[in-house]
């Protein structure tokens, strides 16, 4: 569904992506891992058309994003749901209003249909009774789940998770990881892309894992491929050790 062909992205003298070749399959959960500064966030910004390559091409549905008009880019972004690291809820809006926000931007939707969809996704994430609460009344885990409900409410074709469990305790992290898997099961055609440093969760939740190193794919494939690999850079990263061939800035 998503393909990078020899993508270079350079900011001044800093080359973040260095000939990146990458394929993200449709309808699967892909987890992108790698140490800080390896281009994980830059990669997903290219998928959304928020960044353009210095060279190389990015394809979505076999369409080169460099050929998209402004309107086509906006349509693409409307087809993508995003769960931000800190949920990014509007504090002055209720849970209902937060989840309904992307739907109300589509002015063709009836209020009755918006209400039905909001309660549908709140039920999916296991929080059917908090529609009238405000973000300040929610726990960290509840905020993250409401953020997920908001991302899901427009029925996106692609959903992106930016470090979804960073800063959370292990129980809440496991709950969010389970939700990511559940969302993929509820929506078989949904393509999920997760940026994560949680290696254990990546191997347990992903159907496809991609490790970036020095702006390129170090390894990509099913979790078992990572468990069995002898690559010293990947073994060092998984072991969490400073000593080894991996370079640190």
Buried (B, 14 or more C-beta within 10 A) or exposed (E): BBBBBEBBBBEEEEBBBBBBEBBBEEBBBBBBBBBEBBBBBBBBBBBBBEBEBEEBBBBBEEEEBEEBEEEEBEEBBBBBBBBBBEBBBEEEBBBBBBBBBBBEEEEEBEEEEBBEBBBBBBEBBEBEEBBEBBBEEBEEBBBBBBBBBBBBBBEBBBBBBBBBBEEBEEEBBBBBBEBBBEBBEEBEEBBBBBBBBBBEBBBBBBBBBBBBBBBBBBBBEEBEEBEEBEBEBBBBBBEEEEEEEBEEE
